[in-house]
Amino acid sequence: MKIFTQILVACLFSEIMFAQHINTALSTPNTWTQKADFGGADRGYAVGFSINGKGYLGTGGKYPDPPYKDFWEYDPVTDTWTQKADFAGTARMYAVAFSIGSKGYLGTGYNDGTVYKDFWEYDPTTNLWTQKADFGGPPRSFAIGFSIGNKGYLGTGSNYPYYYKDFWEYDPAGDKWTQKKDFGGDARAYAVGFSIDNKGYLGTGYTYPSYYKDFWEYDPANDAWTQKADFGGNSRAYAVGFSIGGKGYLGTGDISISSYPSKDFWEYDPATNNWSQKADFGGAARGYAVGFSINSKGYLGTGDISASPYHAKDFWEYTPGNNCPAPTDLKVLRVSDTYAILKWDDIGGGVLKLQVRYRTLNETSWTKQRRNPDHNWMYINKLIPNTTYRWQLRSLCAEDTSGWIAGPNFTTTSSVVLSGISGDLNYKAAESFAIQITPNPNKGNFTIHLQLPAKDALTTLTLYNSFGERIWQQAGMLSGTVTKNIVLDNKPATGIYVLYIERSDMILTQKIVISK
């Protein structure tokens, strides 16, 4: 039986299917860089989140003016703001917002004596707002929110003189709220919340007359709160928090010892449960600002300041203080029914390992794999046919890690139909590339028949098992018609394997079935 692959080849195009290009401009670590001012009026008490490489900021207000409902999109690649559809609910301040997948969510808040519990979904693709099920708890303002996987979480807050510690989970698939275990600390408002991997974090805040600096971790798998190391700075309220990669960041806000705004900024490492002070925020000290992260950068802006004009619209980008270079130019080279080949640009020195994580759009937990940085591609398998996946990649260095960088989503095929292409693979249409395995299935002894370009080139042949582990590899200068007789000495287990052939001008893959 003859089995031939579909060949992975293409010309160089300016726009390539599955290609995502990341802004690779170099930034000095642990620094703040001022960016274009927020596109709307200066304000505090606003909300923000990020979706697919863009930031979103809106609502809020400034006394004595009425609250706002305008809503803006920030593009970090062009450093520009674009006004989007106004928030569809009542204008408000002190609301909560977060993103789940490709949608944004905004709810609760306050306007002119009214405290809200309505909840809205924003779709950046259609630029439309849709009202969803009301928040499950009592109306409130000054609450916190974050997302973990495909669920959102909202809790704490105030409807003065009442302070809350209840905590709720939102499932967008069923448009349903479920009460979870109460926050582990005291009831409070003006706290900070963010998520790292599959855990949520909540800390700082205020309950009259006390400011807080305690810090807690929420595990949705166990519905449990665990107290962690206190925030490293002074106790405070009205601060900002976000996460970049595997680290959390918290800063600004009003501090307890002076009741004046601050500009100190701190990093939390959940692996060590330690806080480290970082470079102060680049703008004026403030409270009630907005913060979010996009890829490996943090963003902070707007808020209340202590000098005229008392409300800000400046906007700043934070580059984390690590020297571990992040992957760039992530692509999906090839997709089948059960596997995909992911690619990125070569990474500089100091990187010990690369880690990829991937999951379906409906999953909350990630599947993770590591590989050495000697190749700029990775094979992942055991995927579900006809399913869309999201994936991210980061670098691991001796003392630090880069942030997670998102690659383009991909959808597996319903049968073994291969797709995807890299623009940096050169191809001449007149040339013939092919691979044949005989026999197939086999018992670990087989012959590889290759038809390669006429020009000699370094060609690497690698065989992977169903776990993505390399079990055999051979490299050499090859061209034209090539025949290789292979005898696997390690007695591979029964299963499906993938042979990956790589050279500068082409990539081939072929499934091999080994039976006993």
RORO-846962 format. One line per 8 residues: their letters; for each residue x, y, z of C-alpha. Coordinates in nm, 2 decimals, always signed. Layout:
A> X Y Z | ... .
This chain:
MKIFTQIL> +0.00 +0.00 +0.00 | +0.13 +0.34 -0.10 | +0.07 +0.63 +0.14 | +0.17 +0.98 +0.03 | +0.15 +1.30 +0.24 | +0.00 +1.62 +0.14 | +0.30 +1.86 +0.12 | +0.35 +2.16 +0.33 .
VACLFSEI> +0.48 +2.43 +0.09 | +0.41 +2.79 -0.03 | +0.54 +3.11 -0.17 | +0.63 +3.40 +0.05 | +0.32 +3.61 +0.10 | +0.28 +3.94 +0.28 | -0.03 +3.79 +0.46 | -0.03 +3.42 +0.54 .
MFAQHINT> -0.30 +3.19 +0.67 | -0.26 +3.12 +1.05 | +0.03 +3.37 +1.08 | +0.03 +3.61 +1.37 | +0.30 +3.88 +1.39 | +0.40 +4.02 +1.73 | +0.54 +4.36 +1.77 | +0.91 +4.29 +1.85 .
ALSTPNTW> +1.04 +4.64 +1.93 | +1.29 +4.61 +2.21 | +1.20 +4.77 +2.55 | +1.42 +4.81 +2.85 | +1.31 +4.57 +3.13 | +1.13 +4.70 +3.44 | +1.04 +5.04 +3.28 | +0.74 +5.25 +3.21 .
TQKADFGG> +0.69 +5.41 +2.87 | +0.43 +5.68 +2.81 | +0.19 +5.60 +2.52 | -0.09 +5.79 +2.35 | -0.33 +5.95 +2.59 | -0.66 +5.77 +2.64 | -0.90 +5.87 +2.36 | -1.19 +5.99 +2.57 .
ADRGYAVG> -1.22 +6.26 +2.84 | -1.00 +6.24 +3.15 | -1.16 +6.04 +3.43 | -1.14 +5.80 +3.72 | -1.35 +5.50 +3.83 | -1.34 +5.34 +3.48 | -1.30 +4.98 +3.38 | -1.08 +4.79 +3.14 .
FSINGKGY> -0.99 +4.45 +3.00 | -0.80 +4.30 +2.70 | -0.91 +4.07 +2.42 | -0.69 +3.92 +2.14 | -0.41 +4.18 +2.15 | -0.63 +4.49 +2.21 | -0.72 +4.68 +2.52 | -1.06 +4.82 +2.61 .
LGTGGKYP> -1.14 +5.10 +2.85 | -1.46 +5.29 +2.92 | -1.73 +5.41 +3.16 | -1.61 +5.60 +3.48 | -1.64 +5.97 +3.54 | -1.52 +6.28 +3.72 | -1.71 +6.49 +3.97 | -1.93 +6.69 +3.94 .
DPPYKDFW> -2.00 +6.57 +3.59 | -2.24 +6.28 +3.52 | -2.07 +5.94 +3.47 | -1.97 +5.83 +3.12 | -2.07 +5.53 +2.90 | -1.82 +5.58 +2.61 | -1.60 +5.28 +2.53 | -1.26 +5.27 +2.35 .
EYDPVTDT> -1.02 +5.02 +2.20 | -0.65 +5.05 +2.23 | -0.41 +4.90 +1.97 | -0.06 +4.86 +2.11 | +0.09 +4.79 +1.77 | -0.01 +5.13 +1.63 | -0.04 +5.31 +1.97 | -0.39 +5.44 +1.88 .
WTQKADFA> -0.73 +5.46 +2.04 | -1.05 +5.40 +1.85 | -1.40 +5.48 +1.99 | -1.63 +5.18 +1.98 | -2.00 +5.15 +2.06 | -2.11 +5.31 +2.39 | -2.17 +5.08 +2.68 | -2.54 +4.98 +2.64 .
GTARMYAV> -2.64 +5.00 +3.00 | -2.68 +5.31 +3.21 | -2.37 +5.53 +3.24 | -2.19 +5.45 +3.56 | -1.88 +5.45 +3.77 | -1.72 +5.19 +4.01 | -1.82 +4.90 +3.78 | -1.64 +4.56 +3.72 .
AFSIGSKG> -1.51 +4.43 +3.39 | -1.32 +4.13 +3.26 | -1.28 +3.92 +2.95 | -1.36 +3.56 +2.88 | -1.21 +3.43 +2.56 | -1.31 +3.67 +2.28 | -1.58 +3.86 +2.47 | -1.58 +4.13 +2.73 .
YLGTGYND> -1.81 +4.16 +3.03 | -1.91 +4.47 +3.23 | -2.16 +4.50 +3.52 | -2.25 +4.63 +3.86 | -2.15 +4.99 +3.95 | -2.31 +5.32 +4.06 | -2.48 +5.63 +3.92 | -2.65 +5.91 +4.12 .
GTVYKDFW> -2.76 +5.71 +4.42 | -2.84 +5.39 +4.23 | -2.63 +5.08 +4.27 | -2.65 +4.82 +3.99 | -2.64 +4.45 +3.93 | -2.70 +4.43 +3.56 | -2.44 +4.25 +3.35 | -2.35 +4.30 +2.98 .
EYDPTTNL> -2.14 +4.12 +2.71 | -1.93 +4.31 +2.45 | -1.84 +4.14 +2.12 | -1.55 +4.33 +1.96 | -1.61 +4.14 +1.63 | -1.96 +4.29 +1.59 | -1.90 +4.59 +1.81 | -2.23 +4.51 +1.99 .
WTQKADFG> -2.34 +4.50 +2.36 | -2.58 +4.23 +2.47 | -2.75 +4.22 +2.81 | -2.70 +3.90 +3.00 | -2.83 +3.75 +3.33 | -2.81 +4.00 +3.62 | -2.52 +3.94 +3.86 | -2.63 +3.67 +4.12 .
GPPRSFAI> -2.56 +3.87 +4.43 | -2.70 +4.20 +4.57 | -2.64 +4.52 +4.37 | -2.30 +4.68 +4.45 | -2.01 +4.90 +4.34 | -1.63 +4.88 +4.41 | -1.63 +4.50 +4.35 | -1.35 +4.30 +4.18 .
GFSIGNKG> -1.36 +4.07 +3.88 | -1.14 +3.84 +3.69 | -1.16 +3.53 +3.46 | -1.01 +3.19 +3.49 | -1.04 +2.97 +3.18 | -1.39 +3.00 +3.04 | -1.55 +3.13 +3.36 | -1.58 +3.48 +3.51 .
YLGTGSNY> -1.56 +3.56 +3.88 | -1.70 +3.86 +4.07 | -1.71 +3.94 +4.44 | -1.66 +4.17 +4.74 | -1.77 +4.54 +4.70 | -2.00 +4.77 +4.88 | -2.35 +4.92 +4.89 | -2.27 +5.16 +5.18 .
PYYYKDFW> -2.30 +5.10 +5.47 | -2.28 +4.73 +5.37 | -1.96 +4.56 +5.27 | -1.96 +4.22 +5.10 | -1.74 +3.91 +5.08 | -1.96 +3.68 +4.87 | -1.81 +3.55 +4.56 | -1.98 +3.43 +4.24 .
EYDPAGDK> -1.89 +3.24 +3.92 | -2.03 +3.33 +3.58 | -2.07 +3.07 +3.30 | -2.12 +3.25 +2.97 | -2.21 +2.92 +2.80 | -2.53 +2.89 +3.01 | -2.55 +3.26 +3.10 | -2.57 +3.15 +3.47 .
WTQKKDFG> -2.43 +3.28 +3.80 | -2.34 +3.03 +4.08 | -2.24 +3.13 +4.43 | -1.90 +3.00 +4.54 | -1.73 +3.00 +4.87 | -1.71 +3.34 +5.03 | -1.38 +3.54 +5.00 | -1.14 +3.42 +5.27 .
GDARAYAV> -1.06 +3.76 +5.41 | -1.28 +4.03 +5.57 | -1.57 +4.19 +5.37 | -1.43 +4.49 +5.18 | -1.45 +4.72 +4.88 | -1.19 +4.89 +4.66 | -0.98 +4.57 +4.64 | -0.77 +4.43 +4.35 .
GFSIDNKG> -0.82 +4.10 +4.17 | -0.64 +3.92 +3.88 | -0.58 +3.57 +3.77 | -0.26 +3.37 +3.69 | -0.29 +3.04 +3.51 | -0.57 +2.86 +3.68 | -0.59 +3.05 +4.00 | -0.74 +3.38 +4.11 .
YLGTGYTY> -0.59 +3.64 +4.34 | -0.76 +3.91 +4.56 | -0.61 +4.15 +4.81 | -0.58 +4.50 +4.95 | -0.90 +4.72 +4.98 | -1.09 +4.90 +5.25 | -1.37 +4.86 +5.50 | -1.44 +5.17 +5.71 .
PSYYKDFW> -1.21 +5.26 +5.89 | -0.95 +4.99 +5.79 | -0.72 +4.96 +5.49 | -0.60 +4.61 +5.40 | -0.28 +4.44 +5.27 | -0.37 +4.08 +5.30 | -0.36 +3.87 +4.98 | -0.55 +3.55 +4.89 .
EYDPANDA> -0.55 +3.28 +4.63 | -0.87 +3.12 +4.49 | -0.86 +2.77 +4.34 | -1.18 +2.71 +4.13 | -1.11 +2.34 +4.11 | -1.15 +2.31 +4.49 | -1.36 +2.62 +4.55 | -1.11 +2.71 +4.82 .
WTQKADFG> -0.93 +3.03 +4.94 | -0.58 +3.02 +5.07 | -0.41 +3.32 +5.24 | -0.07 +3.41 +5.08 | +0.20 +3.65 +5.17 | +0.07 +4.00 +5.25 | +0.11 +4.26 +4.97 | +0.46 +4.40 +4.99 .
GNSRAYAV> +0.38 +4.77 +5.00 | +0.16 +4.96 +5.25 | -0.20 +4.87 +5.30 | -0.42 +5.05 +5.05 | -0.74 +5.09 +4.85 | -0.83 +5.20 +4.49 | -0.51 +5.02 +4.35 | -0.46 +4.85 +4.01 .
GFSIGGKG> -0.37 +4.49 +3.94 | -0.30 +4.27 +3.64 | -0.10 +3.97 +3.55 | +0.18 +3.92 +3.29 | +0.28 +3.56 +3.22 | +0.32 +3.38 +3.55 | +0.35 +3.70 +3.76 | +0.10 +3.94 +3.92 .
YLGTGDIS> +0.15 +4.31 +3.95 | -0.02 +4.56 +4.19 | +0.04 +4.92 +4.25 | -0.08 +5.28 +4.28 | -0.39 +5.35 +4.50 | -0.44 +5.54 +4.82 | -0.23 +5.42 +5.11 | -0.33 +5.40 +5.47 .
ISSYPSKD> -0.05 +5.60 +5.63 | -0.13 +5.92 +5.43 | -0.46 +5.87 +5.25 | -0.28 +6.02 +4.95 | -0.23 +5.84 +4.62 | +0.08 +5.64 +4.56 | +0.28 +5.53 +4.26 | +0.48 +5.23 +4.39 .
FWEYDPAT> +0.45 +4.91 +4.19 | +0.50 +4.55 +4.30 | +0.54 +4.21 +4.15 | +0.40 +3.89 +4.30 | +0.55 +3.55 +4.21 | +0.31 +3.27 +4.30 | +0.58 +3.01 +4.26 | +0.78 +3.16 +4.56 .
NNWSQKAD> +0.49 +3.34 +4.73 | +0.71 +3.66 +4.73 | +0.66 +4.02 +4.65 | +0.93 +4.23 +4.49 | +0.92 +4.61 +4.45 | +0.96 +4.72 +4.09 | +1.00 +5.06 +3.91 | +0.75 +5.32 +4.03 .
FGGAARGY> +0.46 +5.39 +3.79 | +0.58 +5.64 +3.53 | +0.30 +5.89 +3.57 | +0.17 +6.09 +3.86 | +0.06 +5.91 +4.18 | -0.31 +5.82 +4.16 | -0.60 +5.60 +4.26 | -0.90 +5.47 +4.08 .
AVGFSINS> -0.69 +5.40 +3.76 | -0.74 +5.12 +3.51 | -0.49 +4.84 +3.43 | -0.48 +4.54 +3.21 | -0.21 +4.33 +3.02 | -0.17 +4.26 +2.65 | +0.07 +3.97 +2.57 | +0.39 +4.05 +2.77 .
KGYLGTGD> +0.32 +4.41 +2.86 | +0.11 +4.58 +3.12 | -0.09 +4.90 +3.07 | -0.21 +5.16 +3.33 | -0.39 +5.49 +3.28 | -0.67 +5.73 +3.37 | -0.75 +5.77 +3.74 | -0.76 +6.04 +4.01 .
ISASPYHA> -0.46 +6.25 +4.09 | -0.39 +6.50 +4.37 | -0.32 +6.81 +4.16 | -0.52 +7.00 +3.89 | -0.69 +6.88 +3.67 | -0.74 +6.60 +3.94 | -0.85 +6.35 +3.68 | -0.60 +6.19 +3.43 .
KDFWEYTP> -0.61 +6.05 +3.08 | -0.24 +5.96 +3.04 | -0.17 +5.60 +2.95 | +0.15 +5.40 +3.02 | +0.31 +5.07 +2.91 | +0.50 +4.86 +3.16 | +0.78 +4.62 +3.04 | +0.85 +4.36 +3.31 .
GNNCPAPT> +1.19 +4.34 +3.47 | +1.32 +4.02 +3.33 | +1.58 +3.94 +3.07 | +1.42 +3.62 +2.94 | +1.34 +3.69 +2.58 | +0.98 +3.62 +2.48 | +0.90 +3.42 +2.17 | +0.78 +3.62 +1.86 .
DLKVLRVS> +0.60 +3.57 +1.53 | +0.39 +3.27 +1.64 | +0.24 +3.07 +1.36 | +0.05 +2.74 +1.30 | +0.24 +2.55 +1.02 | +0.01 +2.25 +0.98 | -0.31 +2.11 +1.12 | -0.46 +1.76 +1.09 .
DTYAILKW> -0.75 +1.59 +1.27 | -0.54 +1.50 +1.58 | -0.22 +1.70 +1.57 | -0.07 +2.04 +1.48 | +0.27 +2.19 +1.42 | +0.34 +2.52 +1.58 | +0.63 +2.76 +1.49 | +0.79 +3.08 +1.60 .
DDIGGGVL> +1.10 +3.28 +1.53 | +1.44 +3.17 +1.66 | +1.50 +3.30 +2.02 | +1.81 +3.45 +2.16 | +2.05 +3.31 +2.41 | +1.98 +3.24 +2.77 | +1.66 +3.04 +2.71 | +1.68 +2.69 +2.86 .
KLQVRYRT> +1.34 +2.56 +2.76 | +1.03 +2.66 +2.57 | +0.69 +2.58 +2.71 | +0.37 +2.56 +2.51 | +0.02 +2.54 +2.66 | -0.30 +2.47 +2.46 | -0.67 +2.40 +2.53 | -1.00 +2.40 +2.35 .
LNETSWTK> -1.21 +2.71 +2.36 | -1.44 +2.53 +2.61 | -1.18 +2.40 +2.85 | -1.05 +2.57 +3.16 | -0.72 +2.38 +3.21 | -0.42 +2.38 +2.99 | -0.22 +2.09 +2.85 | +0.15 +2.18 +2.87 .
QRRNPDHN> +0.46 +2.06 +2.69 | +0.83 +2.16 +2.70 | +1.11 +2.14 +2.45 | +1.46 +2.25 +2.41 | +1.51 +2.57 +2.21 | +1.73 +2.41 +1.95 | +1.43 +2.40 +1.71 | +1.18 +2.68 +1.65 .
WMYINKLI> +0.88 +2.45 +1.61 | +0.68 +2.20 +1.82 | +0.45 +1.91 +1.74 | +0.14 +1.86 +1.96 | -0.09 +1.57 +1.93 | -0.39 +1.38 +2.08 | -0.61 +1.67 +1.97 | -0.99 +1.64 +1.91 .
PNTTYRWQ> -1.10 +1.65 +1.55 | -1.31 +1.94 +1.42 | -1.22 +2.15 +1.74 | -1.08 +2.50 +1.78 | -0.78 +2.54 +2.01 | -0.60 +2.84 +2.16 | -0.23 +2.82 +2.24 | +0.04 +3.02 +2.41 .
LRSLCAED> +0.42 +3.00 +2.43 | +0.68 +3.13 +2.67 | +1.05 +3.11 +2.73 | +1.21 +2.96 +3.05 | +1.54 +3.10 +3.16 | +1.76 +3.01 +3.46 | +1.61 +3.27 +3.69 | +1.31 +3.40 +3.52 .
TSGWIAGP> +1.04 +3.33 +3.25 | +0.90 +3.54 +2.98 | +0.53 +3.62 +2.97 | +0.29 +3.39 +2.78 | +0.26 +3.50 +2.42 | -0.06 +3.40 +2.24 | -0.05 +3.23 +1.90 | -0.33 +3.23 +1.65 .
NFTTTSSV> -0.62 +2.99 +1.72 | -0.64 +2.69 +1.50 | -0.92 +2.43 +1.42 | -0.84 +2.07 +1.37 | -0.99 +1.90 +1.07 | -1.27 +1.64 +1.08 | -1.06 +1.40 +0.87 | -0.69 +1.38 +0.78 .
VLSGISGD> -0.69 +1.69 +0.57 | -0.38 +1.90 +0.63 | -0.37 +2.28 +0.61 | -0.15 +2.57 +0.71 | +0.16 +2.72 +0.57 | +0.46 +2.93 +0.67 | +0.56 +3.23 +0.47 | +0.93 +3.16 +0.53 .
LNYKAAES> +0.93 +2.83 +0.35 | +1.05 +2.87 -0.02 | +0.88 +2.66 -0.28 | +0.92 +2.62 -0.66 | +0.60 +2.48 -0.81 | +0.79 +2.27 -1.07 | +0.96 +2.07 -0.80 | +0.81 +1.75 -0.66 .
FAIQITPN> +0.82 +1.66 -0.29 | +0.68 +1.33 -0.16 | +0.72 +1.07 +0.10 | +0.62 +0.70 +0.10 | +0.65 +0.45 +0.39 | +0.65 +0.08 +0.32 | +0.51 -0.12 +0.48 | +0.26 +0.09 +0.67 .
PNKGNFTI> +0.15 -0.05 +0.92 | +0.47 -0.22 +1.03 | +0.64 -0.36 +1.33 | +0.91 -0.10 +1.36 | +1.11 -0.20 +1.05 | +1.02 +0.01 +0.75 | +1.16 +0.19 +0.45 | +1.13 +0.57 +0.39 .
HLQLPAKD> +1.11 +0.67 +0.02 | +1.17 +1.04 -0.03 | +1.15 +1.26 -0.34 | +1.35 +1.58 -0.25 | +1.47 +1.89 -0.44 | +1.77 +1.83 -0.66 | +1.99 +2.06 -0.45 | +2.17 +1.91 -0.14 .
ALTTLTLY> +2.05 +2.04 +0.19 | +2.07 +1.94 +0.55 | +1.76 +1.72 +0.61 | +1.65 +1.61 +0.95 | +1.42 +1.31 +1.00 | +1.25 +1.28 +1.34 | +0.99 +1.02 +1.46 | +0.75 +1.12 +1.74 .
NSFGERIW> +0.53 +0.89 +1.94 | +0.17 +0.98 +2.04 | +0.29 +1.17 +2.35 | +0.50 +1.40 +2.13 | +0.83 +1.24 +2.25 | +1.11 +1.20 +2.01 | +1.21 +0.83 +1.97 | +1.44 +0.84 +1.67 .
QQAGMLSG> +1.62 +1.11 +1.47 | +1.87 +1.12 +1.18 | +2.02 +1.41 +0.99 | +2.24 +1.45 +0.68 | +2.29 +1.62 +0.34 | +2.02 +1.48 +0.11 | +1.88 +1.55 -0.23 | +1.68 +1.39 -0.51 .
TVTKNIVL> +1.54 +1.03 -0.47 | +1.63 +0.89 -0.13 | +1.56 +0.55 +0.02 | +1.63 +0.47 +0.39 | +1.58 +0.14 +0.56 | +1.49 +0.20 +0.93 | +1.51 -0.06 +1.21 | +1.39 +0.08 +1.54 .
DNKPATGI> +1.60 -0.08 +1.81 | +1.39 +0.04 +2.11 | +1.09 -0.18 +2.03 | +0.83 +0.09 +2.01 | +0.48 +0.03 +2.15 | +0.19 -0.02 +1.93 | +0.03 +0.30 +1.81 | +0.04 +0.59 +1.57 .
YVLYIERS> +0.36 +0.78 +1.51 | +0.45 +1.09 +1.31 | +0.76 +1.12 +1.09 | +0.87 +1.48 +1.05 | +1.11 +1.57 +0.77 | +1.25 +1.92 +0.79 | +1.50 +2.11 +0.56 | +1.53 +2.48 +0.47 .
DMILTQKI> +1.31 +2.46 +0.16 | +1.04 +2.22 +0.27 | +0.86 +2.03 +0.55 | +0.70 +1.69 +0.52 | +0.51 +1.48 +0.77 | +0.37 +1.13 +0.75 | +0.17 +0.91 +1.00 | +0.32 +0.57 +1.06 .
VISK> +0.12 +0.29 +1.22 | +0.33 +0.04 +1.43 | +0.16 -0.28 +1.53 | +0.27 -0.61 +1.69 .
